[in-house]
């Protein structure tokens, strides 16, 4: 009989632990560490061809004949 009480006690403690643990995990907000819009500095690190590839991937219109600075500026304006 005492063994049954011990088993029930362990089960109750296990359930309490399980539900309080999952509540703590779900209550923490999810924070994105990297925004979807790259900064101007990040864009300047890319080559002109990489900028064109990024523009194509994001369906942005940029002038192929423009300077790298113009391409960066155009991408930033369209992503804002």
Biopython code that builds the backbone (N, CA, C, O; Angstrom):
import numpy as np
from Bio.PDB.StructureBuilder import StructureBuilder

atoms = [
    (1, "UNK", "N", (0.817, -1.184, 0.000)),
    (1, "UNK", "CA", (0.000, 0.000, 0.000)),
    (1, "UNK", "C", (0.870, 1.260, 0.000)),
    (1, "UNK", "O", (0.591, 2.213, -0.729)),
    (2, "UNK", "N", (1.915, 1.260, 0.814)),
    (2, "UNK", "CA", (2.810, 2.415, 0.871)),
    (2, "UNK", "C", (3.518, 2.612, -0.462)),
    (2, "UNK", "O", (3.777, 3.740, -0.881)),
    (3, "UNK", "N", (3.827, 1.505, -1.119)),
    (3, "UNK", "CA", (4.487, 1.574, -2.419)),
    (3, "UNK", "C", (3.595, 2.304, -3.429)),
    (3, "UNK", "O", (4.100, 3.072, -4.248)),
    (4, "UNK", "N", (2.313, 2.083, -3.385)),
    (4, "UNK", "CA", (1.361, 2.755, -4.278)),
    (4, "UNK", "C", (1.365, 4.260, -4.067)),
    (4, "UNK", "O", (1.314, 5.020, -5.034)),
    (5, "UNK", "N", (1.425, 4.704, -2.805)),
    (5, "UNK", "CA", (1.467, 6.130, -2.515)),
    (5, "UNK", "C", (2.759, 6.758, -3.048)),
    (5, "UNK", "O", (2.757, 7.885, -3.544)),
    (6, "UNK", "N", (3.830, 6.028, -2.939)),
    (6, "UNK", "CA", (5.123, 6.526, -3.431)),
    (6, "UNK", "C", (5.072, 6.686, -4.948)),
    (6, "UNK", "O", (5.523, 7.696, -5.488)),
    (7, "UNK", "N", (4.522, 5.692, -5.627)),
    (7, "UNK", "CA", (4.416, 5.736, -7.088)),
    (7, "UNK", "C", (3.532, 6.911, -7.512)),
    (7, "UNK", "O", (3.890, 7.650, -8.430)),
    (8, "UNK", "N", (2.398, 7.090, -6.863)),
    (8, "UNK", "CA", (1.499, 8.205, -7.190)),
    (8, "UNK", "C", (2.189, 9.536, -6.931)),
    (8, "UNK", "O", (2.044, 10.470, -7.720)),
    (9, "UNK", "N", (2.936, 9.637, -5.840)),
    (9, "UNK", "CA", (3.668, 10.867, -5.525)),
    (9, "UNK", "C", (4.708, 11.195, -6.572)),
    (9, "UNK", "O", (4.850, 12.350, -6.971)),
    (10, "UNK", "N", (5.436, 10.187, -7.019)),
    (10, "UNK", "CA", (6.457, 10.398, -8.047)),
    (10, "UNK", "C", (5.804, 10.835, -9.356)),
    (10, "UNK", "O", (6.332, 11.712, -10.040)),
    (11, "UNK", "N", (4.687, 10.253, -9.710)),
    (11, "UNK", "CA", (3.977, 10.617, -10.940)),
    (11, "UNK", "C", (3.495, 12.070, -10.861)),
    (11, "UNK", "O", (3.649, 12.830, -11.817)),
    (12, "UNK", "N", (2.915, 12.448, -9.723)),
    (12, "UNK", "CA", (2.430, 13.823, -9.553)),
    (12, "UNK", "C", (3.583, 14.809, -9.651)),
    (12, "UNK", "O", (3.467, 15.826, -10.334)),
    (13, "UNK", "N", (4.680, 14.528, -8.989)),
    (13, "UNK", "CA", (5.850, 15.411, -9.044)),
    (13, "UNK", "C", (6.382, 15.499, -10.472)),
    (13, "UNK", "O", (6.756, 16.578, -10.932)),
    (14, "UNK", "N", (6.415, 14.380, -11.163)),
    (14, "UNK", "CA", (6.869, 14.369, -12.555)),
    (14, "UNK", "C", (5.975, 15.210, -13.453)),
    (14, "UNK", "O", (6.471, 15.943, -14.309)),
    (15, "UNK", "N", (4.666, 15.114, -13.268)),
    (15, "UNK", "CA", (3.746, 15.908, -14.070)),
    (15, "UNK", "C", (3.889, 17.405, -13.781)),
    (15, "UNK", "O", (3.878, 18.227, -14.697)),
    (16, "UNK", "N", (4.021, 17.742, -12.509)),
    (16, "UNK", "CA", (4.202, 19.149, -12.145)),
    (16, "UNK", "C", (5.486, 19.689, -12.773)),
    (16, "UNK", "O", (5.496, 20.788, -13.328)),
    (17, "UNK", "N", (6.556, 18.921, -12.684)),
    (17, "UNK", "CA", (7.830, 19.341, -13.262)),
    (17, "UNK", "C", (7.702, 19.520, -14.775)),
    (17, "UNK", "O", (8.187, 20.503, -15.337)),
    (18, "UNK", "N", (7.047, 18.563, -15.424)),
    (18, "UNK", "CA", (6.901, 18.607, -16.882)),
    (18, "UNK", "C", (6.135, 19.849, -17.328)),
    (18, "UNK", "O", (6.562, 20.534, -18.257)),
    (19, "UNK", "N", (5.012, 20.150, -16.680)),
    (19, "UNK", "CA", (4.191, 21.276, -17.108)),
    (19, "UNK", "C", (4.821, 22.620, -16.750)),
    (19, "UNK", "O", (4.677, 23.578, -17.510)),
    (20, "UNK", "N", (5.501, 22.715, -15.636)),
    (20, "UNK", "CA", (6.151, 23.987, -15.300)),
    (20, "UNK", "C", (7.356, 24.225, -16.196)),
    (20, "UNK", "O", (7.654, 25.373, -16.524)),
    (21, "UNK", "N", (8.044, 23.189, -16.593)),
    (21, "UNK", "CA", (9.188, 23.319, -17.493)),
    (21, "UNK", "C", (8.732, 23.786, -18.868)),
    (21, "UNK", "O", (9.353, 24.676, -19.448)),
    (22, "UNK", "N", (7.663, 23.206, -19.402)),
    (22, "UNK", "CA", (7.190, 23.588, -20.731)),
    (22, "UNK", "C", (6.587, 24.985, -20.719)),
    (22, "UNK", "O", (6.653, 25.676, -21.735)),
    (23, "UNK", "N", (5.998, 25.433, -19.599)),
    (23, "UNK", "CA", (5.470, 26.784, -19.513)),
    (23, "UNK", "C", (6.602, 27.801, -19.543)),
    (23, "UNK", "O", (6.481, 28.845, -20.182)),
    (24, "UNK", "N", (7.693, 27.506, -18.861)),
    (24, "UNK", "CA", (8.828, 28.420, -18.852)),
    (24, "UNK", "C", (9.437, 28.542, -20.233)),
    (24, "UNK", "O", (9.825, 29.638, -20.636)),
    (25, "UNK", "N", (9.530, 27.457, -20.962)),
    (25, "UNK", "CA", (10.104, 27.484, -22.285)),
    (25, "UNK", "C", (9.223, 28.245, -23.257)),
    (25, "UNK", "O", (9.733, 28.985, -24.099)),
    (26, "UNK", "N", (7.916, 28.082, -23.162)),
    (26, "UNK", "CA", (7.029, 28.740, -24.112)),
    (26, "UNK", "C", (6.812, 30.205, -23.783)),
    (26, "UNK", "O", (6.387, 30.967, -24.652)),
    (27, "UNK", "N", (7.093, 30.624, -22.552)),
    (27, "UNK", "CA", (6.863, 32.010, -22.185)),
    (27, "UNK", "C", (7.993, 32.929, -22.624)),
    (27, "UNK", "O", (7.809, 34.146, -22.653)),
    (28, "UNK", "N", (9.162, 32.384, -22.969)),
    (28, "UNK", "CA", (10.252, 33.231, -23.424)),
    (28, "UNK", "C", (9.973, 33.651, -24.865)),
    (28, "UNK", "O", (9.667, 32.806, -25.707)),
    (29, "UNK", "N", (10.075, 34.941, -25.153)),
    (29, "UNK", "CA", (9.778, 35.414, -26.503)),
    (29, "UNK", "C", (10.848, 34.976, -27.490)),
    (29, "UNK", "O", (12.023, 34.861, -27.140)),
    (30, "UNK", "N", (10.435, 34.737, -28.709)),
    (30, "UNK", "CA", (11.357, 34.371, -29.764)),
    (30, "UNK", "C", (11.840, 35.660, -30.405)),
    (30, "UNK", "O", (11.043, 36.458, -30.899)),
    (31, "UNK", "N", (13.151, 35.857, -30.392)),
    (31, "UNK", "CA", (13.731, 37.079, -30.930)),
    (31, "UNK", "C", (14.587, 36.704, -32.128)),
    (31, "UNK", "O", (15.462, 35.842, -32.044)),
    (32, "UNK", "N", (14.319, 37.367, -33.240)),
    (32, "UNK", "CA", (15.148, 37.133, -34.409)),
    (32, "UNK", "C", (16.428, 37.936, -34.255)),
    (32, "UNK", "O", (16.394, 39.130, -33.955)),
    (33, "UNK", "N", (17.541, 37.280, -34.459)),
    (33, "UNK", "CA", (18.812, 37.957, -34.272)),
    (33, "UNK", "C", (19.238, 38.718, -35.517)),
    (33, "UNK", "O", (20.034, 39.653, -35.432)),
    (34, "UNK", "N", (18.728, 38.335, -36.638)),
    (34, "UNK", "CA", (19.117, 38.991, -37.870)),
    (34, "UNK", "C", (17.873, 39.453, -38.599)),
    (34, "UNK", "O", (16.969, 38.658, -38.855)),
    (35, "UNK", "N", (17.820, 40.729, -38.934)),
    (35, "UNK", "CA", (16.658, 41.236, -39.633)),
    (35, "UNK", "C", (16.702, 40.792, -41.088)),
    (35, "UNK", "O", (17.753, 40.409, -41.602)),
    (36, "UNK", "N", (15.566, 40.847, -41.735)),
    (36, "UNK", "CA", (15.476, 40.415, -43.120)),
    (36, "UNK", "C", (16.055, 41.465, -44.065)),
    (36, "UNK", "O", (16.457, 41.145, -45.184)),
    (37, "UNK", "N", (16.097, 42.711, -43.617)),
    (37, "UNK", "CA", (16.631, 43.779, -44.449)),
    (37, "UNK", "C", (18.095, 43.989, -44.103)),
    (37, "UNK", "O", (18.414, 44.409, -42.990)),
    (38, "UNK", "N", (19.001, 43.699, -45.055)),
    (38, "UNK", "CA", (20.422, 43.882, -44.766)),
    (38, "UNK", "C", (20.764, 45.372, -44.659)),
    (38, "UNK", "O", (20.162, 46.205, -45.336)),
    (39, "UNK", "N", (21.720, 45.689, -43.817)),
    (39, "UNK", "CA", (22.145, 47.077, -43.656)),
    (39, "UNK", "C", (22.967, 47.509, -44.865)),
    (39, "UNK", "O", (23.413, 46.687, -45.666)),
    (40, "UNK", "N", (23.151, 48.808, -44.970)),
    (40, "UNK", "CA", (23.960, 49.344, -46.068)),
    (40, "UNK", "C", (25.376, 48.802, -45.991)),
    (40, "UNK", "O", (25.975, 48.474, -47.015)),
    (41, "UNK", "N", (25.915, 48.706, -44.782)),
    (41, "UNK", "CA", (27.279, 48.190, -44.613)),
    (41, "UNK", "C", (27.375, 46.742, -45.089)),
    (41, "UNK", "O", (28.361, 46.354, -45.716)),
    (42, "UNK", "N", (26.343, 45.941, -44.786)),
    (42, "UNK", "CA", (26.347, 44.543, -45.235)),
    (42, "UNK", "C", (26.268, 44.463, -46.755)),
    (42, "UNK", "O", (26.922, 43.621, -47.371)),
    (43, "UNK", "N", (25.472, 45.334, -47.357)),
    (43, "UNK", "CA", (25.353, 45.324, -48.809)),
    (43, "UNK", "C", (26.645, 45.772, -49.481)),
    (43, "UNK", "O", (27.009, 45.252, -50.536)),
    (44, "UNK", "N", (27.342, 46.735, -48.875)),
    (44, "UNK", "CA", (28.593, 47.223, -49.458)),
    (44, "UNK", "C", (29.685, 46.162, -49.458)),
    (44, "UNK", "O", (30.620, 46.241, -50.255)),
    (45, "UNK", "N", (29.581, 45.170, -48.579)),
    (45, "UNK", "CA", (30.568, 44.088, -48.530)),
    (45, "UNK", "C", (30.410, 43.120, -49.694)),
    (45, "UNK", "O", (31.344, 42.391, -50.029)),
    (46, "UNK", "N", (29.233, 43.111, -50.311)),
    (46, "UNK", "CA", (28.975, 42.189, -51.411)),
    (46, "UNK", "C", (29.549, 42.737, -52.711)),
    (46, "UNK", "O", (29.716, 43.946, -52.874)),
    (47, "UNK", "N", (29.850, 41.817, -53.640)),
    (47, "UNK", "CA", (30.277, 42.245, -54.968)),
    (47, "UNK", "C", (29.043, 42.702, -55.743)),
    (47, "UNK", "O", (27.907, 42.441, -55.347)),
    (48, "UNK", "N", (29.289, 43.374, -56.833)),
    (48, "UNK", "CA", (28.177, 43.867, -57.648)),
    (48, "UNK", "C", (27.334, 42.697, -58.165)),
    (48, "UNK", "O", (26.107, 42.783, -58.214)),
    (49, "UNK", "N", (27.995, 41.612, -58.546)),
    (49, "UNK", "CA", (27.256, 40.439, -59.027)),
    (49, "UNK", "C", (26.412, 39.832, -57.910)),
    (49, "UNK", "O", (25.281, 39.411, -58.155)),
    (50, "UNK", "N", (26.941, 39.779, -56.692)),
    (50, "UNK", "CA", (26.172, 39.263, -55.561)),
    (50, "UNK", "C", (24.963, 40.152, -55.273)),
    (50, "UNK", "O", (23.902, 39.660, -54.889)),
    (51, "UNK", "N", (25.129, 41.465, -55.460)),
    (51, "UNK", "CA", (24.002, 42.387, -55.286)),
    (51, "UNK", "C", (22.919, 42.119, -56.324)),
    (51, "UNK", "O", (21.729, 42.147, -56.010)),
    (52, "UNK", "N", (23.339, 41.856, -57.571)),
    (52, "UNK", "CA", (22.363, 41.529, -58.614)),
    (52, "UNK", "C", (21.642, 40.218, -58.291)),
    (52, "UNK", "O", (20.436, 40.098, -58.501)),
    (53, "UNK", "N", (22.384, 39.249, -57.784)),
    (53, "UNK", "CA", (21.775, 37.971, -57.403)),
    (53, "UNK", "C", (20.759, 38.167, -56.276)),
    (53, "UNK", "O", (19.680, 37.576, -56.297)),
    (54, "UNK", "N", (21.109, 38.993, -55.299)),
    (54, "UNK", "CA", (20.195, 39.289, -54.196)),
    (54, "UNK", "C", (18.938, 39.986, -54.711)),
    (54, "UNK", "O", (17.824, 39.666, -54.295)),
    (55, "UNK", "N", (19.128, 40.934, -55.615)),
    (55, "UNK", "CA", (17.990, 41.650, -56.185)),
    (55, "UNK", "C", (17.073, 40.691, -56.943)),
    (55, "UNK", "O", (15.850, 40.786, -56.844)),
    (56, "UNK", "N", (17.662, 39.775, -57.695)),
    (56, "UNK", "CA", (16.858, 38.781, -58.415)),
    (56, "UNK", "C", (16.105, 37.882, -57.439)),
    (56, "UNK", "O", (14.928, 37.585, -57.644)),
    (57, "UNK", "N", (16.775, 37.456, -56.395)),
    (57, "UNK", "CA", (16.160, 36.570, -55.400)),
    (57, "UNK", "C", (14.978, 37.240, -54.711)),
    (57, "UNK", "O", (13.970, 36.593, -54.427)),
    (58, "UNK", "N", (15.102, 38.542, -54.441)),
    (58, "UNK", "CA", (14.045, 39.287, -53.747)),
    (58, "UNK", "C", (13.071, 39.952, -54.720)),
    (58, "UNK", "O", (12.178, 40.686, -54.298)),
    (59, "UNK", "N", (13.238, 39.696, -56.023)),
    (59, "UNK", "CA", (12.388, 40.268, -57.080)),
    (59, "UNK", "C", (12.419, 41.793, -57.069)),
    (59, "UNK", "O", (11.378, 42.446, -57.144)),
    (60, "UNK", "N", (13.615, 42.348, -56.975)),
    (60, "UNK", "CA", (13.797, 43.791, -56.982)),
    (60, "UNK", "C", (14.309, 44.224, -58.351)),
    (60, "UNK", "O", (14.977, 43.460, -59.047)),
    (61, "UNK", "N", (13.989, 45.458, -58.725)),
    (61, "UNK", "CA", (14.470, 45.994, -59.995)),
    (61, "UNK", "C", (15.638, 46.928, -59.727)),
    (61, "UNK", "O", (15.510, 47.920, -59.009)),
    (62, "UNK", "N", (16.780, 46.594, -60.319)),
    (62, "UNK", "CA", (17.967, 47.440, -60.215)),
    (62, "UNK", "C", (18.574, 47.591, -61.597)),
    (62, "UNK", "O", (18.453, 46.712, -62.451)),
    (63, "UNK", "N", (19.239, 48.740, -61.800)),
    (63, "UNK", "CA", (19.905, 48.992, -63.079)),
    (63, "UNK", "C", (21.221, 48.230, -63.128)),
    (63, "UNK", "O", (22.067, 48.391, -62.249)),
    (64, "UNK", "N", (21.393, 47.420, -64.127)),
    (64, "UNK", "CA", (22.648, 46.680, -64.288)),
    (64, "UNK", "C", (23.793, 47.635, -64.643)),
    (64, "UNK", "O", (24.953, 47.349, -64.347)),
    (65, "UNK", "N", (23.473, 48.754, -65.268)),
    (65, "UNK", "CA", (24.515, 49.693, -65.677)),
    (65, "UNK", "C", (24.885, 50.675, -64.564)),
    (65, "UNK", "O", (25.827, 51.453, -64.719)),
    (66, "UNK", "N", (24.154, 50.649, -63.444)),
    (66, "UNK", "CA", (24.429, 51.574, -62.348)),
    (66, "UNK", "C", (25.697, 51.204, -61.598)),
    (66, "UNK", "O", (26.184, 50.076, -61.679)),
    (67, "UNK", "N", (26.213, 52.170, -60.873)),
    (67, "UNK", "CA", (27.392, 51.907, -60.053)),
    (67, "UNK", "C", (26.986, 51.019, -58.870)),
    (67, "UNK", "O", (25.801, 50.833, -58.590)),
    (68, "UNK", "N", (27.973, 50.489, -58.203)),
    (68, "UNK", "CA", (27.695, 49.633, -57.049)),
    (68, "UNK", "C", (26.936, 50.412, -55.984)),
    (68, "UNK", "O", (26.010, 49.882, -55.370)),
    (69, "UNK", "N", (27.322, 51.676, -55.758)),
    (69, "UNK", "CA", (26.648, 52.508, -54.760)),
    (69, "UNK", "C", (25.183, 52.728, -55.136)),
    (69, "UNK", "O", (24.311, 52.726, -54.266)),
    (70, "UNK", "N", (24.913, 52.916, -56.417)),
    (70, "UNK", "CA", (23.535, 53.096, -56.871)),
    (70, "UNK", "C", (22.726, 51.820, -56.689)),
    (70, "UNK", "O", (21.552, 51.869, -56.322)),
    (71, "UNK", "N", (23.354, 50.684, -56.944)),
    (71, "UNK", "CA", (22.676, 49.398, -56.780)),
    (71, "UNK", "C", (22.349, 49.162, -55.305)),
    (71, "UNK", "O", (21.243, 48.735, -54.974)),
    (72, "UNK", "N", (23.315, 49.443, -54.414)),
    (72, "UNK", "CA", (23.098, 49.301, -52.967)),
    (72, "UNK", "C", (21.946, 50.203, -52.529)),
    (72, "UNK", "O", (21.051, 49.773, -51.802)),
    (73, "UNK", "N", (21.978, 51.449, -52.976)),
    (73, "UNK", "CA", (20.936, 52.412, -52.611)),
    (73, "UNK", "C", (19.565, 51.953, -53.113)),
    (73, "UNK", "O", (18.574, 52.051, -52.390)),
    (74, "UNK", "N", (19.511, 51.465, -54.325)),
    (74, "UNK", "CA", (18.251, 50.993, -54.902)),
    (74, "UNK", "C", (17.690, 49.796, -54.130)),
    (74, "UNK", "O", (16.489, 49.724, -53.870)),
    (75, "UNK", "N", (18.557, 48.871, -53.771)),
    (75, "UNK", "CA", (18.122, 47.693, -53.004)),
    (75, "UNK", "C", (17.598, 48.120, -51.637)),
    (75, "UNK", "O", (16.540, 47.660, -51.208)),
    (76, "UNK", "N", (18.331, 48.997, -50.949)),
    (76, "UNK", "CA", (17.898, 49.463, -49.624)),
    (76, "UNK", "C", (16.538, 50.153, -49.693)),
    (76, "UNK", "O", (15.682, 49.921, -48.840)),
    (77, "UNK", "N", (16.334, 50.999, -50.706)),
    (77, "UNK", "CA", (15.063, 51.714, -50.826)),
    (77, "UNK", "C", (13.904, 50.759, -51.062)),
    (77, "UNK", "O", (12.815, 50.953, -50.522)),
    (78, "UNK", "N", (14.131, 49.741, -51.857)),
    (78, "UNK", "CA", (13.053, 48.809, -52.183)),
    (78, "UNK", "C", (12.762, 47.831, -51.054)),
    (78, "UNK", "O", (11.651, 47.309, -50.964)),
    (79, "UNK", "N", (13.739, 47.573, -50.194)),
    (79, "UNK", "CA", (13.523, 46.630, -49.084)),
    (79, "UNK", "C", (12.917, 47.297, -47.856)),
    (79, "UNK", "O", (12.430, 46.597, -46.969)),
    (80, "UNK", "N", (12.929, 48.606, -47.774)),
    (80, "UNK", "CA", (12.379, 49.299, -46.600)),
    (80, "UNK", "C", (10.887, 49.175, -46.532)),
    (80, "UNK", "O", (10.265, 49.700, -45.608)),
]
sb = StructureBuilder()
sb.init_structure("model")
sb.init_model(0)
sb.init_chain("A")
sb.init_seg("    ")
for serial, (resi, resn, name, xyz) in enumerate(atoms, 1):
    if name == "N":
        sb.init_residue(resn, " ", resi, " ")
    sb.init_atom(name, np.array(xyz, "f"), 0.0, 1.0, " ", f" {name:<3s}", serial, name[0])
structure = sb.get_structure()
